[in-house]
Amino acid sequence: MRFTILLFLIVLLSCQKTKVNHLQVPIEIEKLVFDYVEAWSKRDVDYITDNIYGEPFVLFLEDTTIFLNDFKNIKAFLNSTFSNLESSNYSHSTFNKWVTFKLRGDTAILEMNFTRFKKNGAILGKRERTATYVLKKSKNDKAFKIFSIIAHTVIDS
């Protein structure tokens, strides 16, 4: 009987597929990303340019690369993006989980999983979106900022 119970427990534990996310993201970077998701959801261009993005900013899309050399161009890009999202009935985004994280000195690379929602509560596009972010400590205030995004899905819908 004990052998049967032991065998059952071994089989049960070996069949578990639950994976715990063990990535250790520093609080400073975690706060930056959570603030970014909140500011993005509020379409707060000024907050994003003042506190989240660094310049120059590079955006890698599926079919092109966009180089924004100053905050004036970054703001114009964000305003255009939020206008396109608004036409898709965008409401807000939520952070789901970290996918990858690497930190070396003043440079961090992270991939985030998130979901976008429409104003009626339905999911906008894919439920599980991801993007990769390149962060560096800025020269001016020694805080991490996002200097590049590799978009894995369409950014403005």
C-alpha positions as CSV (number, residue, x, y, z in Angstrom):
1,M,0.0,0.0,0.0
2,R,2.8,2.4,0.9
3,F,4.5,1.7,-2.4
4,T,1.3,2.4,-4.3
5,I,0.8,5.7,-2.5
6,L,4.5,6.7,-3.1
7,L,4.2,5.7,-6.8
8,F,1.0,7.8,-7.1
9,L,2.7,10.8,-5.5
10,I,5.7,10.6,-7.8
11,V,3.5,10.4,-10.9
12,L,1.4,13.2,-9.7
13,L,4.3,15.5,-9.0
14,S,6.0,14.6,-12.2
15,C,2.9,15.6,-14.2
16,Q,2.7,19.1,-12.8
17,K,3.3,21.8,-15.4
18,T,3.0,24.8,-13.3
19,K,6.0,27.1,-13.8
20,V,6.9,29.8,-11.3
21,N,8.4,33.0,-12.6
22,H,11.7,33.2,-10.7
23,L,13.1,36.3,-12.4
24,Q,14.6,38.7,-10.0
25,V,13.9,42.2,-11.4
26,P,15.3,45.0,-9.2
27,I,12.6,47.2,-7.5
28,E,13.9,50.3,-9.4
29,I,13.2,48.7,-12.8
30,E,10.0,47.0,-11.7
31,K,8.7,50.4,-10.6
32,L,9.7,52.0,-13.9
33,V,7.8,49.4,-15.9
34,F,4.7,49.5,-13.7
35,D,4.8,53.3,-13.9
36,Y,5.2,53.0,-17.7
37,V,2.2,50.7,-18.0
38,E,0.1,53.1,-16.0
39,A,1.3,56.2,-17.9
40,W,0.7,54.3,-21.2
41,S,-2.9,53.4,-20.1
42,K,-3.5,57.1,-19.3
43,R,-1.9,58.2,-22.6
44,D,0.4,60.5,-20.5
45,V,2.9,61.6,-23.1
46,D,4.6,64.1,-20.9
47,Y,5.1,61.6,-18.1
48,I,6.5,59.0,-20.5
49,T,9.0,61.5,-22.1
50,D,10.0,63.0,-18.7
51,N,10.4,59.8,-16.7
52,I,10.3,56.7,-18.8
53,Y,12.0,57.1,-22.2
54,G,15.5,58.3,-22.9
55,E,16.8,60.0,-25.9
56,P,17.7,59.0,-28.6
57,F,15.0,56.4,-28.7
58,V,14.9,53.4,-31.1
59,L,11.8,51.4,-31.9
60,F,12.2,48.1,-33.8
61,L,9.0,47.1,-35.6
62,E,8.4,44.1,-37.8
63,D,9.1,45.9,-41.0
64,T,11.0,49.0,-40.1
65,T,13.2,50.7,-37.5
66,I,12.2,54.1,-36.1
67,F,15.0,56.4,-34.7
68,L,13.7,59.3,-32.7
69,N,16.6,61.5,-31.9
70,D,14.9,63.9,-29.4
71,F,11.9,64.3,-27.1
72,K,10.0,66.5,-29.7
73,N,10.0,63.5,-32.1
74,I,9.3,61.0,-29.3
75,K,6.2,63.1,-28.2
76,A,5.0,63.3,-31.8
77,F,5.4,59.5,-32.2
78,L,3.5,58.8,-28.9
79,N,0.7,61.2,-29.8
80,S,0.3,59.5,-33.2
81,T,0.4,56.0,-31.5
82,F,-2.2,57.0,-28.9
83,S,-4.5,58.5,-31.6
84,N,-4.3,55.2,-33.5
85,L,-5.1,53.3,-30.3
86,E,-8.0,55.5,-29.5
87,S,-9.5,54.7,-33.0
88,S,-9.2,51.0,-31.9
89,N,-11.3,51.8,-28.8
90,Y,-8.3,51.2,-26.5
91,S,-8.9,51.6,-22.8
92,H,-5.8,50.4,-20.9
93,S,-3.0,47.8,-20.6
94,T,-2.2,45.4,-17.8
95,F,1.2,43.9,-16.9
96,N,1.0,40.1,-16.8
97,K,4.5,38.8,-16.1
98,W,8.2,39.1,-16.9
99,V,9.4,36.8,-19.6
100,T,13.1,37.4,-19.5
101,F,15.4,39.8,-17.6
102,K,19.2,40.4,-17.9
103,L,21.2,43.1,-16.1
104,R,24.8,44.0,-16.6
105,G,26.1,47.2,-15.1
106,D,24.0,50.1,-16.3
107,T,22.2,48.2,-19.0
108,A,19.1,45.9,-18.6
109,I,17.2,43.9,-21.2
110,L,13.7,42.7,-20.3
111,E,10.8,41.1,-22.0
112,M,7.4,41.8,-20.6
113,N,4.1,40.0,-21.2
114,F,1.0,42.3,-21.2
115,T,-2.6,42.6,-22.3
116,R,-4.5,45.5,-23.9
117,F,-8.2,46.1,-23.3
118,K,-10.9,47.9,-25.2
119,K,-13.2,50.4,-23.5
120,N,-16.0,47.7,-23.3
121,G,-13.6,45.3,-21.4
122,A,-12.9,43.0,-24.4
123,I,-9.3,42.2,-25.2
124,L,-7.7,44.3,-27.9
125,G,-5.8,42.1,-30.3
126,K,-3.8,39.2,-28.8
127,R,-4.3,38.3,-25.1
128,E,-0.7,37.6,-24.6
129,R,1.4,40.4,-26.1
130,T,5.2,40.7,-25.5
131,A,7.8,43.4,-26.1
132,T,11.5,43.6,-25.3
133,Y,12.9,46.7,-23.7
134,V,16.5,48.0,-23.5
135,L,17.1,50.1,-20.5
136,K,20.1,52.1,-19.5
137,K,20.9,54.4,-16.7
138,S,20.6,57.9,-18.0
139,K,23.6,60.2,-17.8
140,N,21.7,63.0,-16.1
141,D,20.0,61.5,-13.1
142,K,21.5,58.0,-13.0
143,A,18.0,56.4,-13.2
144,F,17.1,53.6,-15.6
145,K,15.1,54.7,-18.7
146,I,13.9,52.9,-21.7
147,F,16.0,53.7,-24.8
148,S,14.7,51.0,-27.1
149,I,11.8,48.7,-27.7
150,I,11.6,45.6,-29.9
151,A,7.9,45.3,-30.6
152,H,6.7,41.7,-31.0
153,T,3.2,42.8,-32.1
154,V,1.7,45.8,-33.7
155,I,2.4,48.7,-31.3
156,D,-0.6,51.0,-32.1
157,S,-3.5,48.6,-32.2
